[in-house]
Amino acid sequence: ILIFTLVSLSFLYGQDDDTVVYKTLDEFVVNRYFQQNYERELKRVRKIYPMALKAKAIIDEHEAEIAKLSKKSQVKKESKKLLQFLKEEFTYSVKDLYTSEGRLLMQLIHRETGRTVDQLISEYVGGGQAFVYRNMAKMFDQNLRDTYDPKTKNFYTEIVIHDILTGTVDFNPVMDKMTKEAFKESMQEYREGIRRSKRIQKEKKKEAKAAKKEKKKEEKAKKNN
């Protein structure tokens, strides 16, 4: 991290030629890897942010419907309908995310709704279900109570979103929904990639072992000569 202290001497002359005003700018920090980090986060946000926006739209629509209802049984029915719809829309899209992308999705949902995923589950399906989901999430290194913080962990995310909202960068807000069939194909490609990687590593180890053996053989031959 490069630290720059910029001092600007502004010479402002009034009617008297011997009047000089000095202005000093504050110290600030510039990250030498800013562009690299920005580009990486832009790629992630372009993929994940549409999902958070769609989740917010669904929740807003659901809450508008609930506001029209007076009976608890009707509210409960509407909440179950919401949960089912969210499952249909997001199940395979979420399954296709990397762990870090899943965290970002929960953080962005908190940014857009003002509530954590854990709070939303508790509100719509009850604290008991929220407890179950919370513990299941921990098994996959996820935290349903994760929040969005634009000043620390989401610093680059917030910059990217600002650029999206101001039209500085291209962005498609439509979520690319993952179907069951597409998810199966994606997982098959992923597994094939792992198998391919293992074969390559195995071949490299075999080649390295053969080269080491050949080197020892040459060294032994030199000693004998």
N, C-alpha and C positions, 0 to 999 in steps of 0.2 A: 504494500500500500504506500502510495506516494503522498507525502504531505506537503502542500504548498501554502505559503503565507504570501498573499498578494497585497502589496501596498500601493495604493493609487494616490498620487499627489496631483490633486486637481487645482489648478491655478485659476481662481475666479477673481477677476478685477472689477471693482466698483468704479465710482467716479474718481477715487484716489488711486493713482497708479501703484502706490507702495503697499496696497492691501492684498494679502495672500491668505487663502484658506486651504488647510491641509485635510484630506479625507483618507482614513485608513479602513480597508476592508477586513472583515473577520477571517480567521483561519478556517479552512475547510479541508475535507479528506476526499481524495479521488482514488478509486479502486482501479489498479492497472489492468485487472481482468474484467472490467465492467462489461465491455462489448461481448465477450465470450459468455459470461453469465447471463446477460440479457438475451442473447440469441437462444441459449438453451431453455430459458424460462418461457420465451415467446412460443417455442415449439410445444412445450407442455401446456401452456394456457390455451393455445389454439385447439388443442385436443380436449381438454378438461372443462374449460369455462362454459362451452355450450351445454354441457350436462348440468352444471350448476344453475344456469339460466332456465333450463327446461324444468328442473326440479322446483325452482322458485315459482315459475308460471303455474305449475300443477298445484302447488300448495296454495297460492293466491286464489286460484279458481275454487279449490276445495273450501277454503275459509269463507269465500263469498257465498257459497252454497250453504254452509253451516249457519251463517248469520241469518238466513231466511227460516231456519228450523227452530221449533220451540220445544219439541219433545226430545228427551235424552236418547230414547230408542232410535229416533231418526238420525241424531248426531252420530251415534255408534255405528249405524248402518252406513252412513256417509264416510266415516273414518275407515271402515273395513274396505269400502269401495276404493278409497284413496290408496290404501296399502296394496291392494291387488293391482291397481293400475300402475303404481310405482314399480312393482315387481315385474310386470309385463314390459315396461319401458326400459328398465335399467339393469335387470339381472345379468344379462350376458355382456352388456357394455361394461359393467363394474367388474365382472369376473375377468375381463380381458385386460384390466389395468395392472400395471406394476404396483408394488407396495407403496412406493413414493408418490405415484399418481393417485392412488386411493386416498392417501393423506391429503393431497392437494385438493381433491374433490370435496372432502369433508370441510376443509378450511374455507373453500370458496362458497359452499352452501351456508356456512356461518356468516360469511361476508354479505351474501345476498339476502338472507332471511333474518339475520340477527340472532339466530338460535343454532345451537349445535345439533348434530344428528341425534345425539342421545336425548336432547330436550324434545325434539320433534317426535321421536319414537314414544317417549313417555307421554307426550301430550295426546297423541292420536291412538296408541294401542295399549297404553298403560305402563306403569312402572315395572311390573313383573316381566313383561316382554322386553322392556328396555334392558333389564338386568341380564336376561338371557343373551340378547344381541351384543351387549357390552362385553361379556365374557367370551363369546364366540370371536368377536373382533380381536381380542387380545391374543388369541391363538395365531392370528395372522399378522401380528405386530401392528395392529391398528388401534386407534383410540377414538371412540365415538364422541368423546367430549373435547376433541381437538378444536381449537379456535383459530381465527384469522388475525394475524398481527402484522400490519403494513410497515411497522417501524423496525422489526427484527427479522423473523423467519420468512415473512412474505414481502420483504423489501422490493425484490426484483419483480415479484408477481404484481404488486401494486403499480409499479412503473409501467409494466406491460399493459395492464388494464387501462391505465390512464391514456396510454398511446392508442389503445383500441377505441376508447370512448371519444377521443378527439379526432379519430380518423387518420392518425399518423401511420398506422400499419394496417395491412389487410386482415380482415377477420370475418369468418362465416359463423354467425350465431346459431345456425341450425345444427342440432346434434346428429351425429352420424350413428344411428342406432345399430347395435350389434345383434344380429339374429342368432338363433340357436345353431343353424347350419353354418353360418359364417364363423361362429365361435369354435365349432368343432374343427373347421378347416384351419383356423388360426392356431389352435392347440396342437393339431397334427404337424403343422409347419414348425411350431416351437419345439416339439419333441424331436422332430427330424433334425433340427438345428443342433440340439443338444447331443444327439447321437453322432452327428457329423463332427462336432467339436471334439467329442471323446475319441473318435477314430483318428482324427488328426493328431491329437495329443499323444495317443498310443503309438502312432507311427513315428512321431518325433522322438519319443523316448527310446523306441527301438533303434532308430537311426543313431541317436546319441550314444547308446550302449554299444552299438557295433563300431562306431568311430572310436570310442574309448578303448575297446578291445583291440582294434587295429593299431592304435597308437602304442599300446603296451607291447604289442607284438613287434612293432618296428623298433621300439626302444630296446627290447630284449635282443633283437637281431644285431643292433649296433654294439651292444655290450659284448656279445659273442665274437664279433669281428675285431 
